[in-house]
Amino acid sequence: MTSALYSPTAGGSAAQQAGHPVPKPIDTDHVAELISQLLTALGEDPTREGLAGTPARVAAFYDVFLSPDPSTATCFAETNLSGQLVVVGGMSLWSLCEHHMLPMNLQVTAGYVPRDEVVGLSKFGRIAQRHAGRFQVQERFTRQVAEEIANVIGSPDVAVAVRGTHLCMSMRGVRMEQARTDTVQADGRFETDPVLSQQFLTLSTSQWKAA
Ligand SMILES: [Zn+2]
């Protein structure tokens, strides 16, 4: 796969290269005011005891959540097969589904084939955290994480698998409680080499079963 994404001469930050608009600053006073209005529209009295501090709390939550501190994400290298495939897993993050504004939990596994050097583990966590701390859909999150890892390692040989648990699905009745959504983005050699692809998928899914 050849693309400007992998060109070392491409300008701009990694986020800009991957086509992510930088969100505007959060107006927490306005958010609190709107949450108060939402409560009113939902038939509640936002001034009653118990709800009085809620608009400010919700506004503070969005302020923190949508400005994530990437240093808090942790991950670990799962396997290194004959110096060829590196799989980084153990990343469990929260994001917000942009269709319902409800939380989704994302278990992330990334695989790549190193060219010159192995990338520091914390980098993967920071990348995943940055893309999770916004209104998202799982498919786009998966693609964006893969694109940015490809930029960082300077190679298109990247695969990312995500298992999502969406509150917008699991809150709709008992039958959907265990609903999971799996997404995979496989680029470069992961797209063309079935053995490599299968190794990555086996390692990813074995992690999920253990979780
Ligand atoms: Zn949703």
Boltz pocket constraint, residues with backbone or C-beta under 6 A from the ligand:
constraints:
  - pocket:
      binder: B
      contacts: [[A, 97], [A, 98], [A, 99], [A, 100], [A, 101], [A, 102], [A, 166], [A, 168], [A, 169]]
      max_distance: 6.0
